[in-house]
Amino acid sequence: MIRVRDAEVQYGDVRVFRGTSFDLERGQTGVILGPNGRGKTTLLKAIVGLLTLTAGVATTEGRIGYVAQRNDMAFSYRVLDIVVMGRASHVGLFRTPGAEDYRIARHSLDRLGIGGFADRPYTHLSGGERQLVMIARALASDCDILILDEPTSALDFSNQALILEMLERIAAENGLTVLMTSHVPQHAQLLADKVLLMHGPDRQEWGAAVDMLTEDRLEALYGVPIKALELQHRGRTANALVPLFL
């Protein structure tokens, strides 16, 4: 569960956002949308505890797994060892991971279809592959809340579909609370129970996805026309939100 009340972040004279409030319940998925520079990443870091709010509060109940946009490492660790690092809170101080920790780490890699990466050096992976590894590490932590900053930004269409399907599945099966940022409204359309639209420092909208993901609201958010379409493909109906670059 995540609770945010009147949250504000300001750097000197620059206000990133203020008055931000929302609740995300256990088992719900929330997606934060907005143009660059509106404070999406800053808000996630405040919820995780990586930075301090200027005003307001952000509280969570349960263990958090966090996946940042960039995950560079100076040393060429083996992928399996990086995923095992997600078990740190279970292993305890001055102890080393055991067989069960490595089993859980391998299972997390397998869930994402990257079990074959286990013995590869992390620095030899592409940006998208590294993102998959970091999501596996978060899952290995046995978290209650999964927070992801643009988890599909470096992935091709196939791996985007993999991540989105995985997030949808684990939220449903494990009662996991998921909060993520995205630049793709259609990802929110697929996954989200709730959506936060970050228009500017003093304007945010939070509500049910069906109410937030409208043509008018998204056009106001991004400054380009958005068209909601219903598509038929192989006997199935899919909804799409398409920007019109006129």
ZICOR-V150413 format. One record per run of one state. SS is the DSSP state (@ for helix, = for strand, . for the rest). FROM is the first residue (numbers start at 1). TO is the last residue. If there is no record, write none. Layout:
SS|FROM|TO, SS|FROM|TO
//
This chain:
.|1|1, =|2|11, .|12|13, =|14|24, .|25|28, =|29|33, .|34|39, @|40|48, .|49|54, =|55|60, .|61|63, =|64|67, .|68|77, =|78|78, @|79|91, .|92|98, @|99|111, .|112|114, @|115|117, .|118|120, =|121|121, @|122|124, .|125|126, @|127|140, .|141|144, =|145|149, .|150|156, @|157|174, .|175|176, =|177|182, .|183|184, @|185|191, .|192|193, =|194|200, .|201|202, =|203|208, @|209|212, .|213|214, @|215|222, .|223|224, =|225|233, .|234|235, =|236|244, .|245|246
//
